[in-house]
Amino acid sequence: MKIARILDQEGGSFGLEYDNTLGKKHVMRLDAATYENALREARSFLEINANDHDADGNQWDIE
């Protein structure tokens, strides 16, 4: 299972922290004003479907 985290950043913005396939952590800024929009953008960026799996079949948990 892979884990991604929605980060609360200064100024009311959100970030995304996730591991790539090599186990390295990446952090990116999300263009979202609410947690719900940040979650939607994260799922879209990571290509996570309604069953919490990506295109490669990996299961994800977004915290």
N, CA, C and O atoms as CSV, one atom per row, in Angstrom:
chain,resi,resn,atom,element,x,y,z
A,1,MET,N,N,0.846,-1.176,0.000
A,1,MET,CA,C,0.000,0.000,0.000
A,1,MET,C,C,0.892,1.239,0.000
A,1,MET,O,O,1.880,1.312,0.730
A,2,LYS,N,N,0.527,2.199,-0.822
A,2,LYS,CA,C,1.238,3.474,-0.866
A,2,LYS,C,C,0.444,4.502,-0.074
A,2,LYS,O,O,-0.781,4.433,0.020
A,3,ILE,N,N,1.177,5.460,0.495
A,3,ILE,CA,C,0.532,6.479,1.323
A,3,ILE,C,C,0.851,7.864,0.781
A,3,ILE,O,O,1.993,8.171,0.441
A,4,ALA,N,N,-0.173,8.681,0.709
A,4,ALA,CA,C,-0.027,10.093,0.357
A,4,ALA,C,C,-0.645,10.902,1.492
A,4,ALA,O,O,-1.605,10.468,2.128
A,5,ARG,N,N,-0.085,12.077,1.734
A,5,ARG,CA,C,-0.595,12.933,2.805
A,5,ARG,C,C,-0.933,14.312,2.251
A,5,ARG,O,O,-0.161,14.906,1.499
A,6,ILE,N,N,-2.100,14.803,2.638
A,6,ILE,CA,C,-2.471,16.179,2.338
A,6,ILE,C,C,-1.882,17.031,3.458
A,6,ILE,O,O,-2.150,16.792,4.636
A,7,LEU,N,N,-1.086,18.017,3.088
A,7,LEU,CA,C,-0.414,18.872,4.067
A,7,LEU,C,C,-1.089,20.232,4.131
A,7,LEU,O,O,-1.401,20.834,3.104
A,8,ASP,N,N,-1.309,20.703,5.339
A,8,ASP,CA,C,-1.830,22.052,5.575
A,8,ASP,C,C,-0.640,23.002,5.541
A,8,ASP,O,O,0.250,22.896,6.385
A,9,GLN,N,N,-0.603,23.924,4.591
A,9,GLN,CA,C,0.522,24.837,4.476
A,9,GLN,C,C,0.103,26.247,4.864
A,9,GLN,O,O,-1.084,26.555,4.969
A,10,GLU,N,N,1.103,27.093,5.074
A,10,GLU,CA,C,0.835,28.484,5.450
A,10,GLU,C,C,0.036,29.189,4.364
A,10,GLU,O,O,0.145,28.868,3.181
A,11,GLY,N,N,-0.762,30.148,4.788
A,11,GLY,CA,C,-1.526,30.942,3.837
A,11,GLY,C,C,-2.797,30.261,3.357
A,11,GLY,O,O,-3.407,30.706,2.384
A,12,GLY,N,N,-3.205,29.189,4.025
A,12,GLY,CA,C,-4.447,28.524,3.650
A,12,GLY,C,C,-4.346,27.624,2.437
A,12,GLY,O,O,-5.367,27.245,1.864
A,13,SER,N,N,-3.130,27.274,2.032
A,13,SER,CA,C,-2.977,26.386,0.879
A,13,SER,C,C,-2.684,24.962,1.351
A,13,SER,O,O,-2.493,24.710,2.541
A,14,PHE,N,N,-2.655,24.050,0.402
A,14,PHE,CA,C,-2.438,22.644,0.708
A,14,PHE,C,C,-1.300,22.094,-0.133
A,14,PHE,O,O,-1.025,22.583,-1.229
A,15,GLY,N,N,-0.647,21.077,0.392
A,15,GLY,CA,C,0.409,20.387,-0.326
A,15,GLY,C,C,0.123,18.898,-0.337
A,15,GLY,O,O,-0.769,18.419,0.363
A,16,LEU,N,N,0.884,18.176,-1.135
A,16,LEU,CA,C,0.754,16.727,-1.236
A,16,LEU,C,C,2.128,16.115,-1.062
A,16,LEU,O,O,3.072,16.494,-1.755
A,17,GLU,N,N,2.247,15.168,-0.139
A,17,GLU,CA,C,3.481,14.413,0.061
A,17,GLU,C,C,3.186,12.966,-0.304
A,17,GLU,O,O,2.220,12.381,0.186
A,18,TYR,N,N,4.016,12.388,-1.166
A,18,TYR,CA,C,3.797,11.008,-1.593
A,18,TYR,C,C,5.127,10.363,-1.943
A,18,TYR,O,O,6.104,11.057,-2.226
A,19,ASP,N,N,5.165,9.039,-1.924
A,19,ASP,CA,C,6.351,8.280,-2.308
A,19,ASP,C,C,6.230,7.875,-3.767
A,19,ASP,O,O,5.162,7.474,-4.230
A,20,ASN,N,N,7.346,7.986,-4.488
A,20,ASN,CA,C,7.336,7.491,-5.860
A,20,ASN,C,C,7.621,5.993,-5.840
A,20,ASN,O,O,7.711,5.402,-4.764
A,21,THR,N,N,7.761,5.381,-6.982
A,21,THR,CA,C,7.968,3.934,-7.044
A,21,THR,C,C,9.326,3.509,-6.502
A,21,THR,O,O,9.521,2.332,-6.201
A,22,LEU,N,N,10.271,4.443,-6.370
A,22,LEU,CA,C,11.592,4.127,-5.828
A,22,LEU,C,C,11.672,4.394,-4.333
A,22,LEU,O,O,12.733,4.225,-3.732
A,23,GLY,N,N,10.571,4.807,-3.727
A,23,GLY,CA,C,10.545,5.056,-2.289
A,23,GLY,C,C,10.997,6.447,-1.875
A,23,GLY,O,O,11.156,6.709,-0.683
A,24,LYS,N,N,11.208,7.343,-2.831
A,24,LYS,CA,C,11.606,8.715,-2.504
A,24,LYS,C,C,10.366,9.568,-2.278
A,24,LYS,O,O,9.382,9.459,-3.009
A,25,LYS,N,N,10.427,10.417,-1.257
A,25,LYS,CA,C,9.299,11.305,-0.958
A,25,LYS,C,C,9.331,12.524,-1.875
A,25,LYS,O,O,10.384,13.101,-2.143
A,26,HIS,N,N,8.165,12.887,-2.337
A,26,HIS,CA,C,7.990,14.087,-3.145
A,26,HIS,C,C,6.934,14.954,-2.479
A,26,HIS,O,O,5.974,14.449,-1.898
A,27,VAL,N,N,7.125,16.265,-2.570
A,27,VAL,CA,C,6.149,17.214,-2.035
A,27,VAL,C,C,5.810,18.191,-3.145
A,27,VAL,O,O,6.695,18.703,-3.831
A,28,MET,N,N,4.528,18.443,-3.314
A,28,MET,CA,C,4.096,19.406,-4.321
A,28,MET,C,C,2.961,20.245,-3.755
A,28,MET,O,O,2.269,19.831,-2.824
A,29,ARG,N,N,2.781,21.416,-4.320
A,29,ARG,CA,C,1.700,22.309,-3.915
A,29,ARG,C,C,0.449,21.944,-4.699
A,29,ARG,O,O,0.506,21.680,-5.899
A,30,LEU,N,N,-0.678,21.934,-4.005
A,30,LEU,CA,C,-1.959,21.687,-4.661
A,30,LEU,C,C,-2.686,23.011,-4.849
A,30,LEU,O,O,-2.665,23.868,-3.965
A,31,ASP,N,N,-3.318,23.172,-5.982
A,31,ASP,CA,C,-4.070,24.387,-6.275
A,31,ASP,C,C,-5.507,24.184,-5.804
A,31,ASP,O,O,-6.414,23.956,-6.604
A,32,ALA,N,N,-5.696,24.272,-4.473
A,32,ALA,CA,C,-7.015,24.018,-3.890
A,32,ALA,C,C,-7.208,24.903,-2.667
A,32,ALA,O,O,-6.272,25.133,-1.900
A,33,ALA,N,N,-8.422,25.393,-2.493
A,33,ALA,CA,C,-8.732,26.274,-1.362
A,33,ALA,C,C,-9.350,25.520,-0.189
A,33,ALA,O,O,-9.378,26.032,0.930
A,34,THR,N,N,-9.848,24.302,-0.438
A,34,THR,CA,C,-10.463,23.509,0.632
A,34,THR,C,C,-9.818,22.125,0.665
A,34,THR,O,O,-9.204,21.683,-0.306
A,35,TYR,N,N,-9.973,21.450,1.812
A,35,TYR,CA,C,-9.428,20.101,1.943
A,35,TYR,C,C,-10.063,19.158,0.921
A,35,TYR,O,O,-9.375,18.325,0.331
A,36,GLU,N,N,-11.349,19.286,0.715
A,36,GLU,CA,C,-12.050,18.418,-0.233
A,36,GLU,C,C,-11.500,18.586,-1.648
A,36,GLU,O,O,-11.311,17.601,-2.362
A,37,ASN,N,N,-11.243,19.829,-2.055
A,37,ASN,CA,C,-10.661,20.075,-3.378
A,37,ASN,C,C,-9.226,19.561,-3.451
A,37,ASN,O,O,-8.800,19.052,-4.487
A,38,ALA,N,N,-8.479,19.693,-2.350
A,38,ALA,CA,C,-7.108,19.180,-2.305
A,38,ALA,C,C,-7.110,17.660,-2.463
A,38,ALA,O,O,-6.280,17.106,-3.183
A,39,LEU,N,N,-8.032,16.999,-1.800
A,39,LEU,CA,C,-8.151,15.548,-1.904
A,39,LEU,C,C,-8.491,15.131,-3.335
A,39,LEU,O,O,-7.913,14.182,-3.864
A,40,ARG,N,N,-9.419,15.834,-3.950
A,40,ARG,CA,C,-9.807,15.549,-5.343
A,40,ARG,C,C,-8.625,15.756,-6.295
A,40,ARG,O,O,-8.402,14.948,-7.196
A,41,GLU,N,N,-7.869,16.843,-6.091
A,41,GLU,CA,C,-6.724,17.120,-6.950
A,41,GLU,C,C,-5.631,16.070,-6.756
A,41,GLU,O,O,-5.005,15.639,-7.725
A,42,ALA,N,N,-5.399,15.658,-5.514
A,42,ALA,CA,C,-4.393,14.629,-5.228
A,42,ALA,C,C,-4.763,13.311,-5.904
A,42,ALA,O,O,-3.914,12.669,-6.523
A,43,ARG,N,N,-6.020,12.908,-5.787
A,43,ARG,CA,C,-6.473,11.660,-6.415
A,43,ARG,C,C,-6.317,11.733,-7.937
A,43,ARG,O,O,-5.934,10.751,-8.574
A,44,SER,N,N,-6.611,12.888,-8.510
A,44,SER,CA,C,-6.474,13.068,-9.949
A,44,SER,C,C,-5.003,13.007,-10.364
A,44,SER,O,O,-4.662,12.327,-11.332
A,45,PHE,N,N,-4.133,13.710,-9.643
A,45,PHE,CA,C,-2.709,13.737,-9.975
A,45,PHE,C,C,-2.098,12.338,-9.895
A,45,PHE,O,O,-1.322,11.943,-10.766
A,46,LEU,N,N,-2.450,11.593,-8.848
A,46,LEU,CA,C,-1.897,10.250,-8.651
A,46,LEU,C,C,-2.658,9.180,-9.431
A,46,LEU,O,O,-2.309,8.001,-9.375
A,47,GLU,N,N,-3.701,9.593,-10.160
A,47,GLU,CA,C,-4.530,8.704,-10.975
A,47,GLU,C,C,-5.129,7.574,-10.138
A,47,GLU,O,O,-5.089,6.406,-10.525
A,48,ILE,N,N,-5.687,7.950,-8.978
A,48,ILE,CA,C,-6.313,6.983,-8.078
A,48,ILE,C,C,-7.799,6.902,-8.412
A,48,ILE,O,O,-8.495,7.916,-8.463
A,49,ASN,N,N,-8.271,5.678,-8.639
A,49,ASN,CA,C,-9.677,5.492,-9.011
A,49,ASN,C,C,-10.567,5.382,-7.774
A,49,ASN,O,O,-10.093,5.519,-6.647
A,50,ALA,N,N,-11.835,5.137,-7.988
A,50,ALA,CA,C,-12.809,5.071,-6.890
A,50,ALA,C,C,-12.535,3.912,-5.932
A,50,ALA,O,O,-12.995,3.926,-4.791
A,51,ASN,N,N,-11.787,2.909,-6.395
A,51,ASN,CA,C,-11.437,1.761,-5.553
A,51,ASN,C,C,-10.084,1.938,-4.871
A,51,ASN,O,O,-9.529,0.982,-4.327
A,52,ASP,N,N,-9.552,3.162,-4.899
A,52,ASP,CA,C,-8.276,3.518,-4.255
A,52,ASP,C,C,-7.060,2.838,-4.870
A,52,ASP,O,O,-6.070,2.599,-4.178
A,53,HIS,N,N,-7.124,2.524,-6.160
A,53,HIS,CA,C,-5.982,1.938,-6.867
A,53,HIS,C,C,-5.561,2.868,-8.007
A,53,HIS,O,O,-6.382,3.579,-8.588
A,54,ASP,N,N,-4.254,2.844,-8.312
A,54,ASP,CA,C,-3.769,3.630,-9.441
A,54,ASP,C,C,-3.737,2.753,-10.691
A,54,ASP,O,O,-4.159,1.597,-10.657
A,55,ALA,N,N,-3.238,3.304,-11.786
A,55,ALA,CA,C,-3.227,2.592,-13.064
A,55,ALA,C,C,-2.356,1.338,-13.029
A,55,ALA,O,O,-2.584,0.408,-13.801
A,56,ASP,N,N,-1.354,1.303,-12.134
A,56,ASP,CA,C,-0.477,0.137,-12.009
A,56,ASP,C,C,-1.031,-0.917,-11.053
A,56,ASP,O,O,-0.421,-1.970,-10.867
A,57,GLY,N,N,-2.180,-0.637,-10.449
A,57,GLY,CA,C,-2.791,-1.584,-9.529
A,57,GLY,C,C,-2.384,-1.406,-8.080
A,57,GLY,O,O,-2.800,-2.183,-7.222
A,58,ASN,N,N,-1.569,-0.386,-7.791
A,58,ASN,CA,C,-1.156,-0.126,-6.410
A,58,ASN,C,C,-2.312,0.462,-5.620
A,58,ASN,O,O,-3.039,1.323,-6.117
A,59,GLN,N,N,-2.480,0.001,-4.398
A,59,GLN,CA,C,-3.515,0.551,-3.526
A,59,GLN,C,C,-2.942,1.753,-2.781
A,59,GLN,O,O,-1.799,1.724,-2.325
A,60,TRP,N,N,-3.753,2.816,-2.660
A,60,TRP,CA,C,-3.339,4.054,-2.013
A,60,TRP,C,C,-4.216,4.364,-0.813
A,60,TRP,O,O,-5.403,4.039,-0.778
A,61,ASP,N,N,-3.595,5.002,0.166
A,61,ASP,CA,C,-4.312,5.568,1.303
A,61,ASP,C,C,-3.907,7.034,1.369
A,61,ASP,O,O,-2.720,7.343,1.462
A,62,ILE,N,N,-4.869,7.927,1.324
A,62,ILE,CA,C,-4.576,9.361,1.424
A,62,ILE,C,C,-5.002,9.827,2.799
A,62,ILE,O,O,-6.164,9.702,3.188
A,63,GLU,N,N,-4.034,10.370,3.529
A,63,GLU,CA,C,-4.296,10.838,4.896
A,63,GLU,C,C,-4.438,12.338,4.920
A,63,GLU,O,O,-4.661,12.920,5.982
